[in-house]
Amino acid sequence: PTTTTPAPTTIPPTPTTTTPVPITTTSAPTTISTTSRETDVGYLLTEISYIWTEVTLILSNGANVIQNTRISAANLRITLPSAIVNKKLASSFLTVRSGWLKFLRSGYGRCFWGVGKTKANIIGRSRESFYSCTLPITTSTNQLLISVAQNITAFNEATNKARVKANSCSDVLNSTSFRTCLAEAQNLYSSMAKIGADVNVLREQWQNITLSLSTCVGRAENTGDTLMEAYNTQIRACVRPSPLAELINIPVVSTTIKS
């Protein structure tokens, strides 16, 4: 019998593939020191407090100045025209009165008639001059008071936001996060500075309003002076035929009326 020996079967080995495990290296977060945090936050809070004190003081003083200007304008409309005549031109009218008595019997007393009416006319004209001059001031002071109130509200809100944000940064330990937090707080501080710049513009406006009121006082005084001088000229012309005409001199007293 023939024996057939089968050829040996060779099974190739199964390849083994080894995938390396990725190694992830995590760096420890950088922590900012407590001293650095307190220093940076403390400096910013100091700056916030400084600008808050400065701008708040300006706004407070401005509100008082504007309010006083408005009240002064209203009061002066009533008192100033009479004060101009009764104080500034008092000696002029006294001289007119004396002249009327002096020339009464000579026939030239008629030149001094209507002293009371003239006095009332000068008061009225001075009042008209002052009133028309101060009307824009009244409108401006009302608008400025509204603007000041709005700026006070906006500035206080901006200050509170900046302080809250700056204080919150004290608890941030991560260096990068802390810098981000501090930058946000500094932006809020910048918004405070922007309002402060707007307030300085307002301050120029209310200072100009105060100067305008002084100008109106001067205008009313000039109106009284001009009318009184015209009256003086009229009287001198009336008594010109008299040999005593050259002795008549009705002075226009220049006395500054304080507002």
C-alpha positions as a Markdown table, in Angstrom:
| # | Residue | x | y | z |
|---|---|---|---|---|
| 1 | Pro | 0.0 | 0.0 | 0.0 |
| 2 | Thr | 1.1 | 3.4 | -0.9 |
| 3 | Thr | 1.1 | 5.9 | 2.0 |
| 4 | Thr | 0.7 | 9.5 | 1.1 |
| 5 | Thr | 2.0 | 12.0 | 3.6 |
| 6 | Pro | 0.3 | 15.3 | 3.4 |
| 7 | Ala | 2.4 | 18.4 | 3.1 |
| 8 | Pro | 2.6 | 20.3 | 6.3 |
| 9 | Thr | 0.4 | 23.4 | 6.3 |
| 10 | Thr | 2.1 | 26.5 | 7.5 |
| 11 | Ile | -0.1 | 29.1 | 9.2 |
| 12 | Pro | 1.4 | 32.6 | 9.1 |
| 13 | Pro | 1.5 | 34.3 | 12.4 |
| 14 | Thr | -1.1 | 37.0 | 13.0 |
| 15 | Pro | 0.6 | 40.4 | 13.0 |
| 16 | Thr | 0.4 | 42.3 | 16.2 |
| 17 | Thr | -0.1 | 46.0 | 15.8 |
| 18 | Thr | 0.8 | 48.1 | 18.8 |
| 19 | Thr | -0.7 | 51.7 | 18.9 |
| 20 | Pro | 1.2 | 53.9 | 21.2 |
| 21 | Val | -0.8 | 55.6 | 23.9 |
| 22 | Pro | -0.7 | 59.4 | 23.4 |
| 23 | Ile | 0.9 | 61.2 | 26.2 |
| 24 | Thr | -0.8 | 64.5 | 27.2 |
| 25 | Thr | 1.2 | 66.9 | 29.2 |
| 26 | Thr | -0.9 | 69.4 | 31.1 |
| 27 | Ser | 1.0 | 72.4 | 32.4 |
| 28 | Ala | 0.0 | 73.7 | 35.8 |
| 29 | Pro | -1.9 | 77.0 | 35.6 |
| 30 | Thr | 0.1 | 80.1 | 36.5 |
| 31 | Thr | -1.1 | 81.6 | 39.7 |
| 32 | Ile | -0.7 | 85.3 | 40.4 |
| 33 | Ser | 0.5 | 86.1 | 43.9 |
| 34 | Thr | -1.9 | 87.7 | 46.4 |
| 35 | Thr | 0.4 | 90.7 | 46.8 |
| 36 | Ser | 0.3 | 91.4 | 43.0 |
| 37 | Arg | -3.5 | 91.1 | 42.9 |
| 38 | Glu | -3.9 | 93.4 | 45.9 |
| 39 | Thr | -1.5 | 95.9 | 44.5 |
| 40 | Asp | -3.0 | 96.1 | 41.0 |
| 41 | Val | -6.6 | 96.1 | 42.3 |
| 42 | Gly | -5.8 | 98.6 | 45.0 |
| 43 | Tyr | -4.2 | 101.0 | 42.6 |
| 44 | Leu | -7.3 | 100.9 | 40.3 |
| 45 | Leu | -9.7 | 101.4 | 43.2 |
| 46 | Thr | -7.7 | 104.4 | 44.2 |
| 47 | Glu | -7.9 | 105.9 | 40.8 |
| 48 | Ile | -11.7 | 105.2 | 40.7 |
| 49 | Ser | -12.1 | 107.0 | 44.1 |
| 50 | Tyr | -10.0 | 109.9 | 43.0 |
| 51 | Ile | -12.0 | 110.6 | 39.8 |
| 52 | Trp | -15.3 | 110.0 | 41.6 |
| 53 | Thr | -14.4 | 112.6 | 44.2 |
| 54 | Glu | -13.3 | 115.1 | 41.6 |
| 55 | Val | -16.2 | 114.8 | 39.2 |
| 56 | Thr | -18.8 | 114.6 | 42.0 |
| 57 | Leu | -17.5 | 117.8 | 43.5 |
| 58 | Ile | -17.6 | 119.6 | 40.1 |
| 59 | Leu | -21.2 | 118.4 | 39.5 |
| 60 | Ser | -22.3 | 119.4 | 43.0 |
| 61 | Asn | -20.8 | 122.8 | 42.7 |
| 62 | Gly | -22.1 | 123.2 | 39.2 |
| 63 | Ala | -25.7 | 122.4 | 40.4 |
| 64 | Asn | -25.4 | 125.1 | 43.0 |
| 65 | Val | -23.9 | 127.7 | 40.6 |
| 66 | Ile | -26.6 | 127.0 | 38.0 |
| 67 | Gln | -29.4 | 127.2 | 40.6 |
| 68 | Asn | -28.1 | 130.4 | 42.1 |
| 69 | Thr | -27.7 | 131.9 | 38.6 |
| 70 | Arg | -31.3 | 131.1 | 37.8 |
| 71 | Ile | -32.6 | 132.5 | 41.2 |
| 72 | Ser | -30.4 | 135.6 | 40.8 |
| 73 | Ala | -31.8 | 136.3 | 37.3 |
| 74 | Ala | -35.4 | 135.9 | 38.5 |
| 75 | Asn | -34.8 | 138.2 | 41.6 |
| 76 | Leu | -32.8 | 140.8 | 39.6 |
| 77 | Arg | -35.7 | 141.1 | 37.1 |
| 78 | Ile | -37.7 | 142.5 | 40.0 |
| 79 | Thr | -35.1 | 144.5 | 42.0 |
| 80 | Leu | -32.3 | 145.5 | 39.6 |
| 81 | Pro | -34.1 | 148.2 | 37.4 |
| 82 | Ser | -35.3 | 150.0 | 40.5 |
| 83 | Ala | -31.9 | 149.6 | 42.2 |
| 84 | Ile | -30.3 | 151.2 | 39.1 |
| 85 | Val | -32.5 | 154.3 | 39.4 |
| 86 | Asn | -32.8 | 154.5 | 43.2 |
| 87 | Lys | -29.1 | 153.9 | 43.9 |
| 88 | Lys | -27.1 | 154.5 | 40.8 |
| 89 | Leu | -29.1 | 157.5 | 39.5 |
| 90 | Ala | -30.5 | 158.8 | 42.8 |
| 91 | Ser | -28.3 | 161.9 | 42.9 |
| 92 | Ser | -29.3 | 162.7 | 39.3 |
| 93 | Phe | -33.0 | 162.7 | 40.1 |
| 94 | Leu | -32.3 | 164.6 | 43.3 |
| 95 | Thr | -30.6 | 167.3 | 41.3 |
| 96 | Val | -33.6 | 167.4 | 38.9 |
| 97 | Arg | -35.9 | 167.8 | 41.9 |
| 98 | Ser | -33.7 | 170.6 | 43.3 |
| 99 | Gly | -33.7 | 172.3 | 39.9 |
| 100 | Trp | -37.4 | 172.2 | 39.6 |
| 101 | Leu | -37.8 | 173.9 | 43.0 |
| 102 | Lys | -35.0 | 176.4 | 42.1 |
| 103 | Phe | -36.6 | 177.5 | 38.8 |
| 104 | Leu | -40.2 | 177.1 | 39.7 |
| 105 | Arg | -40.8 | 180.9 | 40.1 |
| 106 | Ser | -38.7 | 181.8 | 37.1 |
| 107 | Gly | -40.9 | 180.0 | 34.7 |
| 108 | Tyr | -38.3 | 177.4 | 33.9 |
| 109 | Gly | -39.8 | 175.0 | 36.4 |
| 110 | Arg | -41.7 | 173.5 | 33.5 |
| 111 | Cys | -38.5 | 172.1 | 32.2 |
| 112 | Phe | -38.4 | 169.8 | 35.2 |
| 113 | Trp | -41.9 | 168.5 | 35.0 |
| 114 | Gly | -42.6 | 164.8 | 34.8 |
| 115 | Val | -39.7 | 163.7 | 37.0 |
| 116 | Gly | -41.8 | 160.9 | 38.4 |
| 117 | Lys | -42.9 | 159.8 | 35.0 |
| 118 | Thr | -39.4 | 159.9 | 33.6 |
| 119 | Lys | -38.1 | 157.9 | 36.6 |
| 120 | Ala | -40.8 | 155.2 | 36.0 |
| 121 | Asn | -39.9 | 155.2 | 32.3 |
| 122 | Ile | -36.2 | 154.6 | 32.9 |
| 123 | Ile | -37.1 | 151.8 | 35.4 |
| 124 | Gly | -39.4 | 150.2 | 32.9 |
| 125 | Arg | -36.9 | 150.4 | 30.0 |
| 126 | Ser | -34.1 | 149.0 | 32.2 |
| 127 | Arg | -36.4 | 146.2 | 33.2 |
| 128 | Glu | -37.2 | 145.4 | 29.5 |
| 129 | Ser | -33.5 | 145.4 | 28.7 |
| 130 | Phe | -32.6 | 143.1 | 31.5 |
| 131 | Tyr | -35.6 | 140.8 | 31.0 |
| 132 | Ser | -34.9 | 140.2 | 27.3 |
| 133 | Cys | -31.2 | 139.6 | 28.1 |
| 134 | Thr | -31.9 | 137.0 | 30.8 |
| 135 | Leu | -34.6 | 135.0 | 28.9 |
| 136 | Pro | -31.9 | 132.8 | 27.2 |
| 137 | Ile | -30.2 | 132.4 | 30.6 |
| 138 | Thr | -33.3 | 131.0 | 32.2 |
| 139 | Thr | -33.7 | 128.5 | 29.3 |
| 140 | Ser | -30.1 | 127.5 | 29.5 |
| 141 | Thr | -30.0 | 127.1 | 33.3 |
| 142 | Asn | -33.1 | 124.7 | 33.1 |
| 143 | Gln | -31.3 | 122.6 | 30.4 |
| 144 | Leu | -28.1 | 122.6 | 32.3 |
| 145 | Leu | -29.8 | 121.4 | 35.5 |
| 146 | Ile | -31.3 | 118.5 | 33.6 |
| 147 | Ser | -27.9 | 117.7 | 32.1 |
| 148 | Val | -26.2 | 117.8 | 35.5 |
| 149 | Ala | -28.8 | 115.5 | 37.0 |
| 150 | Gln | -28.3 | 113.0 | 34.1 |
| 151 | Asn | -24.6 | 113.1 | 34.4 |
| 152 | Ile | -24.7 | 112.5 | 38.2 |
| 153 | Thr | -26.9 | 109.4 | 37.6 |
| 154 | Ala | -24.7 | 108.0 | 34.8 |
| 155 | Phe | -21.5 | 108.7 | 36.7 |
| 156 | Asn | -22.6 | 107.0 | 39.8 |
| 157 | Glu | -23.7 | 103.9 | 37.8 |
| 158 | Ala | -20.4 | 103.8 | 36.0 |
| 159 | Thr | -18.5 | 104.1 | 39.3 |
| 160 | Asn | -20.4 | 101.3 | 40.9 |
| 161 | Lys | -19.8 | 99.0 | 38.0 |
| 162 | Ala | -16.1 | 99.8 | 38.0 |
| 163 | Arg | -15.7 | 99.2 | 41.7 |
| 164 | Val | -17.6 | 95.9 | 41.7 |
| 165 | Lys | -15.6 | 94.6 | 38.8 |
| 166 | Ala | -12.3 | 95.7 | 40.3 |
| 167 | Asn | -13.1 | 94.1 | 43.6 |
| 168 | Ser | -14.1 | 90.8 | 41.9 |
| 169 | Cys | -10.7 | 90.6 | 40.4 |
| 170 | Ser | -9.2 | 90.1 | 43.8 |
| 171 | Asp | -10.6 | 86.6 | 43.9 |
| 172 | Val | -9.2 | 85.5 | 40.5 |
| 173 | Leu | -6.1 | 83.4 | 41.0 |
| 174 | Asn | -5.2 | 82.5 | 37.4 |
| 175 | Ser | -2.8 | 85.0 | 36.0 |
| 176 | Thr | -4.4 | 85.2 | 32.6 |
| 177 | Ser | -7.9 | 85.4 | 33.9 |
| 178 | Phe | -6.8 | 88.1 | 36.4 |
| 179 | Arg | -5.4 | 90.3 | 33.7 |
| 180 | Thr | -8.6 | 89.9 | 31.6 |
| 181 | Cys | -10.7 | 90.8 | 34.6 |
| 182 | Leu | -8.5 | 93.8 | 35.4 |
| 183 | Ala | -8.7 | 95.0 | 31.8 |
| 184 | Glu | -12.5 | 94.9 | 31.9 |
| 185 | Ala | -12.4 | 96.9 | 35.1 |
| 186 | Gln | -10.1 | 99.5 | 33.5 |
| 187 | Asn | -12.5 | 99.8 | 30.6 |
| 188 | Leu | -15.2 | 100.7 | 33.1 |
| 189 | Tyr | -12.9 | 103.2 | 34.7 |
| 190 | Ser | -12.4 | 104.7 | 31.2 |
| 191 | Ser | -16.1 | 105.2 | 30.8 |
| 192 | Met | -16.0 | 107.2 | 34.1 |
| 193 | Ala | -13.3 | 109.4 | 32.6 |
| 194 | Lys | -15.4 | 109.9 | 29.5 |
| 195 | Ile | -18.3 | 111.2 | 31.6 |
| 196 | Gly | -15.8 | 113.4 | 33.5 |
| 197 | Ala | -14.7 | 115.0 | 30.2 |
| 198 | Asp | -18.4 | 115.7 | 29.4 |
| 199 | Val | -18.8 | 117.3 | 32.8 |
| 200 | Asn | -15.9 | 119.7 | 32.0 |
| 201 | Val | -17.7 | 120.8 | 28.9 |
| 202 | Leu | -20.8 | 121.5 | 31.0 |
| 203 | Arg | -18.7 | 123.4 | 33.5 |
| 204 | Glu | -17.6 | 125.8 | 30.8 |
| 205 | Gln | -21.3 | 126.3 | 29.9 |
| 206 | Trp | -22.4 | 127.2 | 33.4 |
| 207 | Gln | -19.4 | 129.5 | 33.8 |
| 208 | Asn | -20.4 | 131.3 | 30.6 |
| 209 | Ile | -24.0 | 131.6 | 31.9 |
| 210 | Thr | -22.7 | 133.3 | 35.1 |
| 211 | Leu | -20.8 | 135.8 | 32.9 |
| 212 | Ser | -23.8 | 136.3 | 30.7 |
| 213 | Leu | -25.8 | 137.4 | 33.8 |
| 214 | Ser | -23.2 | 140.0 | 34.7 |
| 215 | Thr | -23.4 | 141.2 | 31.1 |
| 216 | Cys | -27.1 | 141.6 | 31.4 |
| 217 | Val | -26.7 | 143.6 | 34.6 |
| 218 | Gly | -24.2 | 145.9 | 32.7 |
| 219 | Arg | -26.7 | 146.2 | 29.8 |
| 220 | Ala | -29.5 | 147.3 | 32.1 |
| 221 | Glu | -27.2 | 149.8 | 33.8 |
| 222 | Asn | -26.2 | 151.2 | 30.4 |
| 223 | Thr | -29.8 | 151.6 | 29.4 |
| 224 | Gly | -30.4 | 153.6 | 32.6 |
| 225 | Asp | -27.4 | 155.7 | 31.9 |
| 226 | Thr | -28.4 | 156.4 | 28.3 |
| 227 | Leu | -31.9 | 157.4 | 29.2 |
| 228 | Met | -30.8 | 159.6 | 32.1 |
| 229 | Glu | -28.3 | 161.4 | 29.9 |
| 230 | Ala | -30.9 | 162.0 | 27.3 |
| 231 | Tyr | -33.2 | 163.4 | 30.0 |
| 232 | Asn | -30.3 | 165.6 | 31.2 |
| 233 | Thr | -29.8 | 166.9 | 27.7 |
| 234 | Gln | -33.5 | 167.7 | 27.3 |
| 235 | Ile | -33.5 | 169.7 | 30.5 |
| 236 | Arg | -30.4 | 171.7 | 29.6 |
| 237 | Ala | -31.9 | 172.5 | 26.2 |
| 238 | Cys | -35.1 | 173.7 | 27.9 |
| 239 | Val | -33.4 | 176.1 | 30.3 |
| 240 | Arg | -30.8 | 177.2 | 27.8 |
| 241 | Pro | -32.3 | 180.8 | 27.5 |
| 242 | Ser | -31.8 | 181.2 | 31.2 |
| 243 | Pro | -28.5 | 182.9 | 32.3 |
| 244 | Leu | -28.3 | 180.2 | 34.9 |
| 245 | Ala | -28.4 | 177.4 | 32.4 |
| 246 | Glu | -24.7 | 176.8 | 32.5 |
| 247 | Leu | -24.9 | 176.1 | 36.2 |
| 248 | Ile | -27.2 | 173.2 | 35.8 |
| 249 | Asn | -25.3 | 169.9 | 35.8 |
| 250 | Ile | -27.2 | 166.7 | 36.4 |
| 251 | Pro | -24.6 | 164.0 | 37.0 |
| 252 | Val | -25.0 | 160.4 | 36.0 |
| 253 | Val | -23.5 | 158.6 | 38.9 |
| 254 | Ser | -21.4 | 155.5 | 38.0 |
| 255 | Thr | -21.9 | 153.0 | 40.8 |
| 256 | Thr | -21.6 | 149.3 | 40.1 |
| 257 | Ile | -24.7 | 147.4 | 41.1 |
| 258 | Lys | -23.6 | 144.1 | 42.7 |
| 259 | Ser | -25.7 | 141.1 | 41.5 |
